[in-house]
Amino acid sequence: MQFLSRGEQLHFRRWWVEGALGTVVVSHGLGEHSGRYRRLAVELNRSGFSVYALDHAGHGLSTGRRGHVDDFARYSTHLHDFVRLVRRDNPGRPVHLFGHSMGGLIACGCVHRFGGVDSLLLSAPAFQGSAEPAGLELSLIRMLGRWLPSLSLPNRVNPDWLSHDAEAVGAYRQDPLVHRRITPAWFLAFLRERRHLLAAAGEITTPCLMLLPRGDRIVDSAVAERFFESLGSPEKTLHGVAGAYHELLNEPDHRSEAVSQILEHLRQYASTTSSSLEAVREA
């Protein structure tokens, strides 16, 4: 399915439950797409929650150059427009925003700028990468951002560090909708957005659950934890998982625990209207 946001044609997937207890909006990570959250969506459907997942601009089936953006806030603005669409389609139902990795940063930007959701769920939010350019390399990136801002570069996401599940890693490598490139403009926009959000964490008061894989080799979990500690949310829970890699929902030994944490959080804000689990539709 598609919708128009600020002149851009964006794609989304929907897994809908009649009489849902609430709705979860998924904001995916760098280089991936909404289809990779199908398994989570089906599990949430079985527990009475509808799921909507957006392909960010330049990702999946949405328009835009792969791995390129001039202003990271553009992602959050698109996500806000998507949340408004979801609220329109699900009147009277709680709406929760789930963001993984880069999608966690985007979700935080959306909540900080616009609010509009009942709770925020973050999975390995990418406030800082573990292999980011620094020193002279960062200076070169800044120079490229001035003279060659749309130059295509590797995004440094090593698929082997996503999960301990070889099958999940193989599926990621072979997925035609996954891309593994970014531009200097994207990276510099990312740096600006993360500085903004780290400084503004205390202004975010939305209830929050953060799932933090302690064995993450793609995202620096210590920076994400500092963000969590600075959050102004009066209701916030941090669930750390020792030894887990970046994609906690694809970790064989920890996936069930992570889904249970998500459901426990969602049920705190569930609609009192009973859910009909027999009427599940995907679009």
C-alpha positions as CSV (number, residue, x, y, z in Angstrom):
1,M,0.0,0.0,0.0
2,Q,1.1,3.6,-0.6
3,F,0.5,7.1,0.7
4,L,1.8,10.5,-0.1
5,S,3.9,12.5,2.4
6,R,5.2,15.9,1.6
7,G,5.4,15.1,-2.1
8,E,7.0,11.6,-1.6
9,Q,5.3,8.3,-2.5
10,L,5.9,6.0,0.5
11,H,5.1,2.3,0.8
12,F,3.7,0.6,3.8
13,R,2.5,-2.8,4.9
14,R,-0.5,-3.5,7.2
15,W,-1.4,-6.5,9.3
16,W,-4.8,-5.6,10.7
17,V,-7.0,-7.2,13.4
18,E,-10.7,-6.5,13.8
19,G,-11.4,-5.0,17.2
20,A,-7.7,-4.6,18.0
21,L,-6.5,-3.9,21.5
22,G,-4.1,-1.3,20.0
23,T,-2.0,-0.6,17.0
24,V,1.8,-0.8,16.6
25,V,3.6,1.4,14.0
26,V,7.0,0.0,13.0
27,S,10.0,2.2,12.0
28,H,12.7,0.0,10.5
29,G,16.4,0.3,10.5
30,L,19.0,1.4,8.0
31,G,19.0,-0.3,4.6
32,E,16.1,-2.7,5.4
33,H,12.4,-2.4,5.0
34,S,8.9,-3.1,6.5
35,G,8.7,-6.7,5.1
36,R,11.3,-7.8,7.6
37,Y,8.9,-7.3,10.4
38,R,6.2,-9.7,9.1
39,R,7.0,-12.4,11.8
40,L,6.7,-9.8,14.6
41,A,3.4,-8.5,13.1
42,V,1.9,-12.0,13.0
43,E,2.8,-12.6,16.6
44,L,1.3,-9.3,17.7
45,N,-1.8,-10.0,15.6
46,R,-2.3,-13.2,17.6
47,S,-2.3,-11.2,20.8
48,G,-4.8,-8.7,19.5
49,F,-2.7,-5.9,18.1
50,S,-2.7,-4.5,14.6
51,V,0.6,-3.6,13.0
52,Y,1.5,-1.0,10.3
53,A,5.1,-0.7,9.0
54,L,6.5,2.1,6.8
55,D,9.3,1.9,4.3
56,H,11.2,5.1,5.0
57,A,12.1,7.3,2.0
58,G,15.0,5.7,0.0
59,H,14.2,2.3,1.5
60,G,12.2,-0.8,0.4
61,L,9.5,0.0,-2.1
62,S,9.3,3.8,-1.2
63,T,10.7,6.4,-3.6
64,G,14.0,8.2,-3.0
65,R,17.6,7.5,-3.5
66,R,18.9,4.6,-1.5
67,G,20.8,5.6,1.6
68,H,20.6,9.4,1.0
69,V,19.0,12.2,2.9
70,D,19.8,15.9,3.4
71,D,17.8,16.3,6.7
72,F,17.1,13.5,9.0
73,A,14.1,15.3,10.4
74,R,12.5,14.5,7.0
75,Y,12.2,10.8,8.1
76,S,10.5,11.8,11.3
77,T,8.0,14.1,9.4
78,H,7.1,11.2,7.1
79,L,6.6,9.0,10.1
80,H,4.4,11.6,11.8
81,D,2.2,11.7,8.7
82,F,2.0,7.9,8.7
83,V,1.0,7.9,12.4
84,R,-1.8,10.3,11.6
85,L,-3.0,7.9,8.8
86,V,-2.9,5.0,11.3
87,R,-4.9,7.0,13.9
88,R,-7.5,7.9,11.2
89,D,-7.9,4.2,10.3
90,N,-8.0,3.1,14.0
91,P,-10.1,5.7,15.9
92,G,-10.2,5.3,19.6
93,R,-7.4,2.7,19.7
94,P,-4.0,3.3,21.4
95,V,-1.1,3.8,18.9
96,H,2.4,2.7,19.8
97,L,5.6,3.5,17.9
98,F,8.2,0.7,17.6
99,G,11.6,1.8,16.3
100,H,14.6,-0.5,15.6
101,S,18.2,0.8,15.1
102,M,18.0,3.8,12.8
103,G,14.3,3.5,13.0
104,G,14.6,4.1,16.8
105,L,16.3,7.4,16.2
106,I,13.6,8.4,13.7
107,A,10.9,7.3,16.1
108,C,12.5,9.5,18.9
109,G,12.6,12.4,16.5
110,C,9.0,11.9,15.6
111,V,7.9,11.8,19.2
112,H,10.0,14.8,20.2
113,R,8.8,17.0,17.4
114,F,5.1,15.9,17.1
115,G,4.1,13.6,20.0
116,G,0.9,11.8,18.9
117,V,1.6,8.2,20.2
118,D,0.6,6.5,23.4
119,S,4.0,4.9,23.9
120,L,7.5,4.4,22.4
121,L,9.3,1.1,22.0
122,L,12.9,1.1,21.1
123,S,15.0,-1.8,19.9
124,A,18.8,-1.2,19.8
125,P,18.3,2.4,18.9
126,A,21.2,3.8,16.8
127,F,22.4,6.9,18.6
128,Q,25.9,5.9,17.7
129,G,27.4,3.2,15.5
130,S,30.2,1.0,16.7
131,A,32.3,1.6,13.6
132,E,31.7,5.2,12.8
133,P,34.3,7.4,11.0
134,A,36.4,9.5,13.4
135,G,39.4,11.7,13.3
136,L,40.9,12.3,9.9
137,E,38.3,9.9,8.3
138,L,35.5,12.1,9.8
139,S,37.2,15.2,8.4
140,L,37.2,13.6,5.0
141,I,33.5,12.7,5.3
142,R,32.8,16.3,6.1
143,M,34.8,17.4,3.1
144,L,32.9,14.9,0.9
145,G,29.6,16.2,2.4
146,R,30.5,19.6,1.0
147,W,31.8,18.6,-2.5
148,L,30.3,15.1,-3.1
149,P,27.3,14.8,-0.8
150,S,25.6,12.1,-2.8
151,L,28.6,9.8,-3.2
152,S,27.6,6.2,-2.5
153,L,29.6,4.6,0.3
154,P,29.4,1.3,2.3
155,N,27.2,1.6,5.4
156,R,29.5,-0.6,7.5
157,V,26.6,-2.9,8.6
158,N,28.2,-6.3,8.8
159,P,25.4,-8.8,8.3
160,D,27.2,-11.4,10.4
161,W,26.7,-9.1,13.4
162,L,23.0,-8.8,13.0
163,S,22.1,-12.2,14.6
164,H,23.5,-15.5,15.8
165,D,20.9,-17.1,13.4
166,A,22.7,-18.0,10.2
167,E,19.4,-18.4,8.4
168,A,18.3,-14.9,9.3
169,V,21.7,-13.5,8.2
170,G,21.5,-15.4,4.9
171,A,18.0,-14.0,4.3
172,Y,19.2,-10.5,4.9
173,R,22.1,-10.9,2.5
174,Q,19.8,-12.3,-0.3
175,D,16.9,-9.8,0.2
176,P,16.6,-7.7,-2.9
177,L,15.0,-4.9,-1.0
178,V,17.9,-4.5,1.4
179,H,20.6,-2.0,0.5
180,R,24.0,-1.5,2.1
181,R,25.0,2.0,1.0
182,I,24.9,5.5,2.5
183,T,26.1,8.9,1.3
184,P,28.2,11.6,3.1
185,A,25.0,13.8,3.3
186,W,23.2,10.9,5.0
187,F,25.9,10.4,7.6
188,L,26.3,14.1,8.4
189,A,22.5,14.5,8.7
190,F,22.5,11.5,11.1
191,L,25.2,13.2,13.3
192,R,23.1,16.4,13.5
193,E,19.9,14.5,14.4
194,R,21.6,12.4,17.1
195,R,23.2,15.5,18.7
196,H,19.8,17.1,18.7
197,L,18.0,14.1,20.3
198,L,20.7,13.3,22.9
199,A,20.4,16.9,24.1
200,A,16.6,16.9,24.0
201,A,16.0,13.5,25.7
202,G,14.6,15.2,28.9
203,E,11.9,16.7,26.8
204,I,10.5,13.4,25.7
205,T,7.8,12.3,28.3
206,T,6.1,9.5,26.3
207,P,6.1,6.1,28.2
208,C,9.0,4.1,26.8
209,L,10.3,0.5,26.7
210,M,13.9,0.1,25.5
211,L,15.2,-3.4,24.4
212,L,19.0,-3.3,24.5
213,P,21.1,-6.2,23.2
214,R,24.3,-6.0,25.3
215,G,26.4,-7.9,22.7
216,D,25.6,-5.4,19.9
217,R,28.6,-4.9,17.6
218,I,26.7,-2.6,15.2
219,V,25.3,0.0,17.6
220,D,27.0,1.4,20.7
221,S,24.6,0.3,23.4
222,A,26.2,2.5,26.1
223,V,25.2,5.6,24.2
224,A,21.6,4.3,23.9
225,E,21.5,3.6,27.6
226,R,22.7,7.2,28.4
227,F,19.8,8.4,26.3
228,F,17.4,6.2,28.2
229,E,18.7,7.5,31.5
230,S,18.1,11.1,30.3
231,L,14.6,10.5,29.1
232,G,11.9,12.6,30.7
233,S,9.4,9.8,30.6
234,P,7.9,9.2,34.0
235,E,7.1,5.6,32.9
236,K,10.2,3.9,31.3
237,T,11.6,0.4,31.3
238,L,15.1,-0.7,30.1
239,H,15.4,-4.4,29.3
240,G,19.0,-5.4,28.6
241,V,19.9,-8.8,27.1
242,A,23.5,-10.0,27.7
243,G,25.3,-11.4,24.7
244,A,22.5,-10.7,22.2
245,Y,23.4,-9.2,18.8
246,H,21.8,-6.2,17.1
247,E,18.5,-7.8,15.8
248,L,17.1,-9.0,19.1
249,L,13.9,-10.2,17.3
250,N,16.1,-12.5,15.2
251,E,18.1,-13.9,18.1
252,P,17.2,-17.6,18.6
253,D,17.8,-17.6,22.3
254,H,16.2,-14.3,23.1
255,R,13.5,-13.6,20.6
256,S,10.6,-15.1,22.7
257,E,11.7,-13.1,25.7
258,A,11.8,-9.9,23.6
259,V,8.3,-10.4,22.2
260,S,7.0,-11.1,25.7
261,Q,8.5,-7.8,26.9
262,I,6.8,-6.0,24.0
263,L,3.4,-7.6,24.7
264,E,3.7,-6.9,28.4
265,H,4.3,-3.3,27.6
266,L,1.5,-3.0,25.1
267,R,-1.1,-4.6,27.3
268,Q,-0.6,-1.8,29.9
269,Y,-2.2,0.6,27.4
270,A,-4.6,-1.8,25.7
271,S,-8.1,-0.8,24.6
272,T,-10.8,-2.2,26.9
273,T,-12.7,-3.4,23.8
274,S,-12.2,-7.1,23.3
275,S,-10.2,-8.2,20.2
276,S,-11.4,-10.6,17.5
277,L,-8.4,-12.7,16.7
278,E,-10.1,-14.5,13.9
279,A,-10.2,-11.6,11.5
280,V,-6.6,-10.9,10.6
281,R,-5.9,-9.2,7.3
282,E,-2.6,-8.3,5.6
283,A,-2.2,-5.6,3.0
